[in-house]
């Protein structure tokens, strides 16, 4: 009878950072486990030794028996959803977070950050992304799932925004407010929102909606609203201030708005015991202060902020040398274009439908600098002269601007007041991200007003997530420097996470789902995001 040989196994040991493999057999002697070493394997990597170990144990398969049958995006969707959970957004949407419409709302918000695109496109992304799986959905998603969720999410907009306001706003806080427009395409005959108005996107012939946004000083979005397309900026201020008191429960705030929004009429109607204001003067208001002798042009300094107090208002006088240079350059360019056009018209002998006076008037209307010219004559007998005095007067104001506030000097310095006004650029950044850079609010495919409002609300919540992700990635992005060679932008980080995949693998007819191993770079991004 042939004696059966004991089984062989490979034991891996690491000595002084060098891996060794020992081929051994095991047996029992006097009740104890003993080993015989058959061979020692040297010069192989740890990975090679582990592969041999798996082969001896029978845990390997032939190449033809191994297939990846499905690969879907996982990392970016996972990061966004985890960020939402950490920020408490699912509970803010609705306390019963397991309900289908809540999970679909989370998918739409995260999907806006990861993919942008329409709701229909998002419903199809289940074929190439694990986003819907992570939100608890199996199989194909119908676009009506998104629409039904939107209707319920819109009904929850005010409670959700109250949650965000309670979390980020307190009495006495600086609140940024700004307004933008978003042009529409198609027909909206039954809409109370879509209308013609002042188009900030310079899209003539398009109807639009108006979007308002409230942010913290740092640019964290708190509340969004959609108004009729012909709404003027200044008409929204008083209602927005009242909304902060009634809906969000703030009894005292510092309201920061741009010069076209906080008009003199609005300023007079505000309750200044409760609402303090930081804004900027228009060019005409600045000149008026000079004419009244309240300020003088020689007080504007490029190196420091000069403060002038008059009637309870603090005027912070500033001068930007770069803006001064740009304004002078623009004025000279427009003067040259206008003069060239004038000379061409006056020298013309060709008969025209309109006389030379009308054509010169059209040029002035085009370039908007009629104040720099003195015109004499009429009809085809017209002459012009350059108003050098007016040009010199205007040039003296180049780069000058005034930030004003009624916040008491003991509560805020002049430097802080100017910095708070300049922080309005954080709202402008939010609009840029929502409209073009990241979230692509346009095109809007919805035709009902409530769906339009909810679409904008989803984009705002998506920016809320994006803003917090950027804050956590700030150290990584700042360490990468600035300029064209900068690598770690937000878009780069998201694209890097998208390559973390969820794959379905076939082992000889047996299916298993695996997440690809993160690279060192992806692990670094995940660590910074704390997800």
Secondary structure by P-SEA (a helix, b strand, c coil): cbbbbcbbbbbbbbcccbbbbbbbbbbbcccbbbbbbccccccccaaaaaaaaaaaaccccccccccccbbbbcaaaaaaaaaaaaaccccccccccccaaaaaaaaaaaaaacccccaaaaaaccccccccccccccccccaaaaaaaaaaaaaaaaaaaaaaaaaccccbbbbbbbcbbbbbcccccccccccccccccccccccbbbbbbbbcccccccbbbbcccccccccaaaaaaaaacccccccccccccccccccaaaaaacccccbbbbbbbcaaaaaaaaaacccccccccccbbbbbbcccbbbbbbbbaaaaaaaaaaaaaaaaaaaaaaaaaaaccccccccaaaaaaaaaaaacccccccccccccbbbbbbaaaaaaaaaaaccbbbbbbccccccccaaaaaaaaacaaaaaaaaaaaccccccccccccccaaaaaaaaaaaaaaaaaaaaaaaaaaaaaaaacccccccccaaaaaaaaaaccbbbbbcccbbbbbbccccaaaaaaaaaacc
